[in-house]
Amino acid sequence: MQLTNEEPRVAGTPSSWRAFKRMMDVGIGGAATLLAMPIIALAALAIVIVDRGSPFYSQQRVGLNGRRFRMFKLRTMVEGAHGMREDLLHLNEADGPVFKIKDDPRLHRLGKLLRRTSIDELPNLLNVLRGEMSLVGPRPPLPSEVEHYSPYAMRRLTVIPGITCLWQINGRSTVSFDEWMRLDNEYIDTWSPAGDLLILLKTIPAVIRKDGAH
């Protein structure tokens, strides 16, 4: 599924701003990757110790204009966890087309800690350097979620998805699906380089406080 062949012009978003956004992704993202490598390596080793198998996990997500890509993460679930999803649908705590369980029984012994600290998402930085994601932007959804999107929700696919966003700093998993979509549309309508920098700065205390993370 692709919406258009090129990134659309978001109202009030000059091409020079979009170029700056990419420069920020490469500059800050590259530095963050170097800083994160020891943490990723230690976390990967710990995962192998507590739950044998690959410590890394990639999942198909939907990005700009509906293009699909593989998003990289540290594995937080036991091997074969996604085959258990159908049996756990009755435990879903999220509204809308999203599947989330606060105390997911599929997590391995380090899974909850990795998620609450957002360490599991550090490999997303590789997606940023590859140009599939940005540091700031709507979180990339699963294809199965997009199938149920309204036109309003579909707007979030008109910009490059990101590691952090307004949803991340405003409650994350405690936010309803409708409010999540409203925040993403607000980001699209008001985007600016200064706004991205502010979201990045606010993400740090939000991660430390573990706001809505599970």
Salt bridges, closest charged atoms under 4 A:
ASP51 OD2 - ARG75 NH1 2.61
GLU79 OE2 - ARG75 NE 3.68
ASP103 OD1 - LYS112 NZ 2.77
ASP104 OD2 - ARG106 NH2 2.74
ASP120 OD2 - LYS73 NZ 3.36
GLU121 OE2 - ARG139 NH2 3.76
GLU121 OE2 - ARG172 NH2 3.28
GLU132 OE2 - ARG130 NH2 2.93
GLU179 OE2 - ARG182 NH2 2.82
ASP184 OD2 - ARG156 NH2 2.69
GLU186 OE1 - ARG182 NH1 3.00
ASP189 OD1 - ARG155 NH2 2.91
ASP196 OD2 - LYS21 NZ 2.60
ASP211 OD2 - ARG209 NH2 2.72
